[in-house]
Amino acid sequence: MKRLLALILASLFTAAIAWAAPPARPACVAALVEGGVLLSRQEAPDVGLERFRKLLPGDRITLEPGATLRLSFLRAGKAEAWRGPARLVVEEGGTKGTDPAGAPLAPAITPLELTSVSLGGAALLDSQPELISGQITVRSGRFPPADVPLDDAGKKDLDRLETRCDALRKALPPGDATADFALAAGLDALGQQARAVRLLKDLLARDEANEALADLLKEVLQPR
């Protein structure tokens, strides 16, 4: 009886720790997806990976033969390019990849040079409210987001952000979402939520079926 009670208490303690544990911080964002690419997360069914989807440490990705995937690790300041067939496991600062036989693969890496850009505290970069389902419930009652006034330092930060994102658009392959995601995250970090909303709405208008983009827009509209 005492042993059973101890096991029950241990289970409750473990559950309490798991309940209190903060959600995992996203490691990277899927910047470019071409061909068959599947995402596996915990016990959820596999889903097709799409651009702008934030990925968590432990996420598993399968690239079919000929598929292309670019992952951007903004905090680490690098982008990875992978080509299938490959199996990947996302980690905090990079991705481990193997071929179907289990032999290790290495990605092509591009420096992003975002260290001078204000991304610290960007909710879009650090939060993952969609978790497994990919859905965010937007609570009602929030006023339309507004841009906070920027002082001289903030204006310089914004100028650096826009300049660097413009350079990334020119340097990265067509369709790579790194610059747009970094700009949205930077605008959010600088309190420019209205501009971030306009940017994401413009992107979504050109890619209406992209659920990851819709989730990002809902994130910016969340009460804070």
Contacts in CASP RR format, 6 or more apart in sequence:
PFRMAT RR
TARGET T0000
AUTHOR 0000-0000-0000
METHOD contacts of the structure
MODEL  1
MKRLLALILASLFTAAIAWAAPPARPACVAALVEGGVLLSRQEAPDVGLE
RFRKLLPGDRITLEPGATLRLSFLRAGKAEAWRGPARLVVEEGGTKGTDP
AGAPLAPAITPLELTSVSLGGAALLDSQPELISGQITVRSGRFPPADVPL
DDAGKKDLDRLETRCDALRKALPPGDATADFALAAGLDALGQQARAVRLL
KDLLARDEANEALADLLKEVLQPR
23 127 0 8 1.000
23 128 0 8 1.000
23 131 0 8 1.000
24 56 0 8 1.000
24 57 0 8 1.000
24 128 0 8 1.000
25 56 0 8 1.000
25 126 0 8 1.000
25 127 0 8 1.000
25 128 0 8 1.000
26 54 0 8 1.000
26 55 0 8 1.000
26 56 0 8 1.000
26 125 0 8 1.000
26 126 0 8 1.000
26 127 0 8 1.000
26 128 0 8 1.000
27 55 0 8 1.000
27 56 0 8 1.000
27 57 0 8 1.000
27 59 0 8 1.000
27 73 0 8 1.000
27 90 0 8 1.000
27 91 0 8 1.000
27 92 0 8 1.000
27 93 0 8 1.000
27 94 0 8 1.000
28 54 0 8 1.000
28 55 0 8 1.000
28 71 0 8 1.000
28 72 0 8 1.000
28 73 0 8 1.000
28 74 0 8 1.000
28 80 0 8 1.000
28 90 0 8 1.000
28 93 0 8 1.000
28 94 0 8 1.000
28 95 0 8 1.000
29 52 0 8 1.000
29 53 0 8 1.000
29 54 0 8 1.000
29 55 0 8 1.000
29 71 0 8 1.000
29 72 0 8 1.000
29 74 0 8 1.000
29 177 0 8 1.000
29 178 0 8 1.000
29 181 0 8 1.000
30 37 0 8 1.000
30 49 0 8 1.000
30 50 0 8 1.000
30 51 0 8 1.000
30 52 0 8 1.000
30 53 0 8 1.000
30 54 0 8 1.000
30 55 0 8 1.000
30 69 0 8 1.000
30 70 0 8 1.000
30 71 0 8 1.000
30 177 0 8 1.000
30 212 0 8 1.000
31 51 0 8 1.000
31 70 0 8 1.000
31 71 0 8 1.000
31 72 0 8 1.000
31 79 0 8 1.000
31 172 0 8 1.000
31 176 0 8 1.000
31 177 0 8 1.000
31 178 0 8 1.000
31 181 0 8 1.000
32 51 0 8 1.000
32 68 0 8 1.000
32 69 0 8 1.000
32 70 0 8 1.000
32 173 0 8 1.000
32 175 0 8 1.000
32 176 0 8 1.000
32 177 0 8 1.000
33 49 0 8 1.000
33 50 0 8 1.000
33 51 0 8 1.000
33 67 0 8 1.000
33 68 0 8 1.000
33 69 0 8 1.000
33 70 0 8 1.000
34 67 0 8 1.000
34 68 0 8 1.000
34 69 0 8 1.000
35 64 0 8 1.000
35 66 0 8 1.000
35 67 0 8 1.000
35 68 0 8 1.000
36 48 0 8 1.000
36 63 0 8 1.000
36 64 0 8 1.000
36 67 0 8 1.000
37 48 0 8 1.000
37 49 0 8 1.000
37 61 0 8 1.000
37 62 0 8 1.000
37 63 0 8 1.000
37 64 0 8 1.000
37 67 0 8 1.000
37 69 0 8 1.000
38 46 0 8 1.000
38 47 0 8 1.000
38 48 0 8 1.000
38 49 0 8 1.000
38 61 0 8 1.000
38 62 0 8 1.000
39 46 0 8 1.000
39 47 0 8 1.000
39 48 0 8 1.000
39 49 0 8 1.000
39 53 0 8 1.000
39 55 0 8 1.000
39 59 0 8 1.000
39 60 0 8 1.000
39 61 0 8 1.000
40 46 0 8 1.000
40 59 0 8 1.000
40 60 0 8 1.000
40 61 0 8 1.000
40 62 0 8 1.000
41 56 0 8 1.000
41 58 0 8 1.000
41 59 0 8 1.000
41 60 0 8 1.000
41 132 0 8 1.000
42 132 0 8 1.000
44 132 0 8 1.000
44 133 0 8 1.000
46 62 0 8 1.000
49 61 0 8 1.000
49 69 0 8 1.000
50 210 0 8 1.000
50 211 0 8 1.000
50 212 0 8 1.000
51 175 0 8 1.000
51 177 0 8 1.000
51 207 0 8 1.000
51 210 0 8 1.000
51 212 0 8 1.000
51 213 0 8 1.000
52 177 0 8 1.000
52 180 0 8 1.000
52 181 0 8 1.000
52 203 0 8 1.000
52 210 0 8 1.000
52 212 0 8 1.000
52 213 0 8 1.000
52 216 0 8 1.000
53 212 0 8 1.000
54 128 0 8 1.000
54 130 0 8 1.000
54 212 0 8 1.000
55 61 0 8 1.000
55 71 0 8 1.000
55 90 0 8 1.000
56 90 0 8 1.000
56 128 0 8 1.000
57 90 0 8 1.000
57 91 0 8 1.000
57 92 0 8 1.000
58 89 0 8 1.000
58 90 0 8 1.000
58 91 0 8 1.000
59 89 0 8 1.000
59 90 0 8 1.000
60 87 0 8 1.000
60 88 0 8 1.000
60 89 0 8 1.000
60 90 0 8 1.000
61 69 0 8 1.000
61 87 0 8 1.000
61 88 0 8 1.000
61 89 0 8 1.000
61 90 0 8 1.000
61 95 0 8 1.000
62 86 0 8 1.000
62 87 0 8 1.000
62 88 0 8 1.000
63 69 0 8 1.000
63 82 0 8 1.000
63 83 0 8 1.000
63 84 0 8 1.000
63 85 0 8 1.000
63 86 0 8 1.000
63 87 0 8 1.000
63 88 0 8 1.000
64 84 0 8 1.000
64 85 0 8 1.000
65 84 0 8 1.000
65 85 0 8 1.000
66 83 0 8 1.000
66 84 0 8 1.000
66 85 0 8 1.000
67 83 0 8 1.000
67 84 0 8 1.000
67 85 0 8 1.000
68 81 0 8 1.000
68 82 0 8 1.000
68 83 0 8 1.000
68 84 0 8 1.000
69 81 0 8 1.000
69 82 0 8 1.000
69 83 0 8 1.000
69 84 0 8 1.000
69 88 0 8 1.000
70 79 0 8 1.000
70 80 0 8 1.000
70 81 0 8 1.000
70 82 0 8 1.000
70 172 0 8 1.000
70 173 0 8 1.000
70 176 0 8 1.000
70 178 0 8 1.000
71 79 0 8 1.000
71 80 0 8 1.000
71 82 0 8 1.000
71 90 0 8 1.000
71 94 0 8 1.000
71 95 0 8 1.000
71 107 0 8 1.000
72 78 0 8 1.000
72 79 0 8 1.000
72 80 0 8 1.000
72 112 0 8 1.000
72 176 0 8 1.000
72 177 0 8 1.000
72 178 0 8 1.000
72 181 0 8 1.000
72 182 0 8 1.000
73 79 0 8 1.000
73 80 0 8 1.000
73 93 0 8 1.000
73 94 0 8 1.000
73 112 0 8 1.000
74 112 0 8 1.000
74 114 0 8 1.000
74 119 0 8 1.000
74 125 0 8 1.000
74 178 0 8 1.000
74 181 0 8 1.000
74 182 0 8 1.000
74 185 0 8 1.000
75 93 0 8 1.000
75 119 0 8 1.000
75 125 0 8 1.000
76 93 0 8 1.000
76 94 0 8 1.000
77 111 0 8 1.000
77 112 0 8 1.000
77 113 0 8 1.000
77 114 0 8 1.000
77 115 0 8 1.000
78 94 0 8 1.000
78 109 0 8 1.000
78 110 0 8 1.000
78 111 0 8 1.000
78 112 0 8 1.000
79 109 0 8 1.000
79 110 0 8 1.000
79 112 0 8 1.000
79 172 0 8 1.000
79 176 0 8 1.000
79 178 0 8 1.000
80 94 0 8 1.000
80 95 0 8 1.000
80 107 0 8 1.000
80 108 0 8 1.000
80 109 0 8 1.000
81 107 0 8 1.000
81 108 0 8 1.000
81 109 0 8 1.000
81 110 0 8 1.000
82 88 0 8 1.000
82 95 0 8 1.000
82 97 0 8 1.000
82 105 0 8 1.000
82 107 0 8 1.000
85 99 0 8 1.000
85 100 0 8 1.000
86 97 0 8 1.000
86 98 0 8 1.000
86 99 0 8 1.000
86 105 0 8 1.000
87 97 0 8 1.000
87 98 0 8 1.000
87 99 0 8 1.000
87 100 0 8 1.000
87 102 0 8 1.000
88 95 0 8 1.000
88 96 0 8 1.000
88 97 0 8 1.000
89 95 0 8 1.000
89 96 0 8 1.000
89 97 0 8 1.000
95 107 0 8 1.000
96 104 0 8 1.000
97 104 0 8 1.000
97 105 0 8 1.000
97 106 0 8 1.000
97 107 0 8 1.000
98 104 0 8 1.000
98 105 0 8 1.000
99 105 0 8 1.000
110 171 0 8 1.000
110 172 0 8 1.000
112 168 0 8 1.000
112 178 0 8 1.000
112 182 0 8 1.000
113 164 0 8 1.000
114 164 0 8 1.000
114 182 0 8 1.000
116 160 0 8 1.000
116 164 0 8 1.000
117 157 0 8 1.000
117 160 0 8 1.000
117 161 0 8 1.000
117 164 0 8 1.000
117 182 0 8 1.000
117 186 0 8 1.000
118 154 0 8 1.000
118 157 0 8 1.000
118 158 0 8 1.000
118 160 0 8 1.000
118 161 0 8 1.000
118 186 0 8 1.000
118 189 0 8 1.000
118 190 0 8 1.000
119 125 0 8 1.000
119 182 0 8 1.000
119 185 0 8 1.000
119 186 0 8 1.000
119 189 0 8 1.000
120 189 0 8 1.000
121 189 0 8 1.000
122 185 0 8 1.000
122 186 0 8 1.000
122 188 0 8 1.000
122 189 0 8 1.000
123 188 0 8 1.000
123 189 0 8 1.000
123 219 0 8 1.000
123 220 0 8 1.000
123 224 0 8 1.000
124 181 0 8 1.000
124 184 0 8 1.000
124 185 0 8 1.000
124 186 0 8 1.000
124 188 0 8 1.000
124 196 0 8 1.000
124 216 0 8 1.000
124 219 0 8 1.000
124 220 0 8 1.000
125 185 0 8 1.000
125 189 0 8 1.000
127 219 0 8 1.000
129 136 0 8 1.000
129 215 0 8 1.000
129 219 0 8 1.000
129 222 0 8 1.000
130 136 0 8 1.000
130 215 0 8 1.000
134 211 0 8 1.000
134 215 0 8 1.000
135 215 0 8 1.000
136 215 0 8 1.000
136 218 0 8 1.000
136 219 0 8 1.000
136 222 0 8 1.000
138 218 0 8 1.000
138 221 0 8 1.000
138 222 0 8 1.000
139 222 0 8 1.000
139 223 0 8 1.000
141 223 0 8 1.000
142 221 0 8 1.000
142 222 0 8 1.000
142 223 0 8 1.000
144 194 0 8 1.000
144 197 0 8 1.000
145 193 0 8 1.000
145 194 0 8 1.000
145 196 0 8 1.000
145 197 0 8 1.000
145 220 0 8 1.000
145 221 0 8 1.000
146 193 0 8 1.000
146 194 0 8 1.000
147 191 0 8 1.000
147 192 0 8 1.000
147 193 0 8 1.000
147 194 0 8 1.000
147 195 0 8 1.000
148 190 0 8 1.000
148 191 0 8 1.000
148 192 0 8 1.000
150 157 0 8 1.000
150 158 0 8 1.000
150 190 0 8 1.000
150 192 0 8 1.000
154 190 0 8 1.000
157 190 0 8 1.000
158 187 0 8 1.000
158 190 0 8 1.000
158 192 0 8 1.000
161 182 0 8 1.000
161 183 0 8 1.000
161 186 0 8 1.000
161 187 0 8 1.000
161 190 0 8 1.000
162 183 0 8 1.000
164 182 0 8 1.000
165 179 0 8 1.000
165 180 0 8 1.000
165 182 0 8 1.000
165 183 0 8 1.000
166 179 0 8 1.000
168 176 0 8 1.000
168 178 0 8 1.000
168 179 0 8 1.000
168 182 0 8 1.000
169 179 0 8 1.000
172 178 0 8 1.000
172 179 0 8 1.000
180 199 0 8 1.000
180 203 0 8 1.000
181 216 0 8 1.000
183 199 0 8 1.000
184 196 0 8 1.000
184 199 0 8 1.000
184 200 0 8 1.000
184 216 0 8 1.000
184 220 0 8 1.000
186 192 0 8 1.000
186 196 0 8 1.000
187 193 0 8 1.000
187 195 0 8 1.000
187 196 0 8 1.000
187 199 0 8 1.000
188 196 0 8 1.000
188 220 0 8 1.000
193 220 0 8 1.000
196 220 0 8 1.000
197 217 0 8 1.000
197 220 0 8 1.000
197 221 0 8 1.000
200 213 0 8 1.000
200 216 0 8 1.000
200 217 0 8 1.000
200 220 0 8 1.000
201 217 0 8 1.000
203 210 0 8 1.000
203 213 0 8 1.000
204 210 0 8 1.000
204 213 0 8 1.000
204 214 0 8 1.000
204 217 0 8 1.000
207 213 0 8 1.000
END
